[in-house]
Amino acid sequence: MKKEQKRNLLLASVTALLLLIIYIMMPSGAGGKAGEEESLVVYSMDADTVTGIAFQSGDERIVLVRQEDGWVYAEDGTFPLNQGFVDTMLDKTARLTARRFVAEGSGYFGGYGLNHPTNVIQVTGSGRTETIYLGSTNSATGDCYMAVEGSEKIYTVDSTFSNLFSSSLNAMAIRETLPGISLDNMTMVTIEEKGGTFTFQRPGPGDGSWSVSEDDGALRPADTGLVSGCLGKLVKLRYEEMAVYRPSEGQMEEYGLGKEAGGLIRIAYQDSTRQDSSQQDSARQDSSRQDGSRQEDETGAVQDFALHIGKDSGDGRYTYVYPEGGQGIYAVSKEGLE
């Protein structure tokens, strides 16, 4: 019995010793989250001091600069630049991290496409500029090879990094949104195309059934369910991406949006949201009028929205449109206009 107790005690001691050795030899940070990879920090700078980001997008060199009220496109400060998009770029480059280290030495640059970089990214801070070179893409992993000026080390970054810095300027724009149109507040929809003009209308917002007329002819009852189904697609339309900012007449023609080309959808609607928000102002204006007259509140009147319809995209997935008075030509899902 004593021998068995001694043996158990010896086994327990050995086990404790082994656990202690394993604990001591365990790499620092091994107790982190499962699957968590430690990234390689290539360089780090204070994001608040970064004043400029420049990169290549196709044949265009895009330069972004920070001003007091936010980031702007250097060549046109009025361009509607999406600040969140730039913040993502800043997060990626102020503290540059790599997925893995590959090799060191300029002699290896050619093998990784770094002798003739696919992109050159410059990040300018307070008295400091970091230049990042992107090379070829690993066909197996999709990662991109990268080096930084002043170092001969070669790293990889994931594909999201190279994709982010190949974005076109238009992809970085704040997209306009369609006005507050719904099935309930539409009163008239006119569709003009080469085959003719169709007008759908009803007495008022959400009031009565739809009627239809063709080429300014007599009104006749329409299948309200079918009309609602078709108009419901219009309500769900979303601008996917800006194709051209402030298009010229030539660009409008190029996208099938010239005066004699394409189609037109014109919607009359009553935006109750705008009406409600202005009721107090209207009341104050009414009470201040000495003659006691009441003028119609424009925000409560029927609003008008016109969308010009152009050509389809090359892959047939999108149709180019231009909102009358808008800032650019957009691509929308072709399915939403069928």
Buried (B, 14 or more C-beta within 10 A) or exposed (E): EEEEEEEEEEEEEEEEEEEEEEEEEEEEEEEEEEEEEEEBEBBEBEBEEBBBBBBBBEEEEBBBBBEEEEBBBBEEEEBBBBEEBBEEBBEBBBBBBBBEEBBEEEEBBEBBBBEEBBBBBBBBBEEEEBBBBBBBBBEEEEBBBBBBEEEBBBBBBBBEBBEBBBBBBBEBBBBBEBBBBBBEBBBBBBBBEEEEBBBBBBEEBEEEEBBBBEEEEEEEEBEBEEBBEBBEEBBEBEBBBBBBBEBEEEBBBBBBBBEEBBBBBBBBBBBBEBBEEBEEEBEEEEEEEEEEEEEEBEBBEBBEBBBBBBBBBEEEEBBBBBBEEBBBBBBBBBEBBE
